[in-house]
Structure formats: C-alpha cells, structure tokens
Amino acid sequence: MKTRTIAVILAVFLGGMGAHKFYQNKIGKGFLYLLFSWTIIPSIIGVIEAIMYLTMSDEEYRLKYQEVE
C-alpha cells in the first residue's frame, strides 16, 4: 500500500528526479521529470505537489493515486 507520507517525502527530496511519480506508478511522468531534471522546474513542481499531497485527505489521495484493490 502506497502511503501519502512517503509520496510527500519523495516529492520534497527527490521530486526533481520524479521519484514520487515512479512511486505512484506514473512511469511516463517520472521519465519526463527525469528528462528535465537538469533544470530546476521539476524540483519546483515536486515541492508544489508535496504541498498538494499534504492538503488532501488520506481518502482523496487513495482515490486519486492508488490502484483499486
């Protein structure tokens, strides 16, 4: 089970390389972040996404980013 807390940590510290997207099984977006990791843009977006993850409830996160079990 993928947790919101781990996604937040990955987005803050490794968001520039798309680690949080790979964690959420969004492989295409993860490679896009990795491709542009030499710029600062994915890092900024990673921090913004971490804030978004923090503001949504666990239920909202689960519905949006996890597979149905």
C-alpha positions, -999 to 999 in steps of 0.1 A, spaced: 0 0 0 15 33 -11 12 60 16 8 97 12 36 104 37 62 86 16 50 104 -15 54 137 2 89 129 13 99 117 -21 84 148 -38 103 172 -14 137 155 -15 138 137 -49 110 155 -68 134 169 -93 141 134 -105 105 123 -104 108 97 -76 73 104 -63 59 98 -98 77 65 -101 64 56 -66 28 63 -77 33 41 -108 32 72 -132 62 59 -151 57 83 -181 56 114 -159 85 100 -139 107 98 -170 95 133 -180 107 147 -147 140 127 -151 145 141 -186 142 177 -174 160 171 -140 189 193 -152 166 223 -149 150 235 -116 115 232 -129 108 196 -118 121 204 -83 97 233 -80 68 212 -93 78 185 -68 75 209 -39 42 222 -51 29 186 -55 41 178 -19 21 206 -6 -9 194 -26 -5 159 -11 -3 174 24 -36 193 19 -56 164 7 -71 138 30 -59 102 30 -91 91 13 -87 117 -15 -51 106 -20 -60 69 -21 -88 75 -47 -66 96 -69 -32 79 -68 -37 43 -57 -49 13 -77 -82 -2 -67 -76 -34 -46 
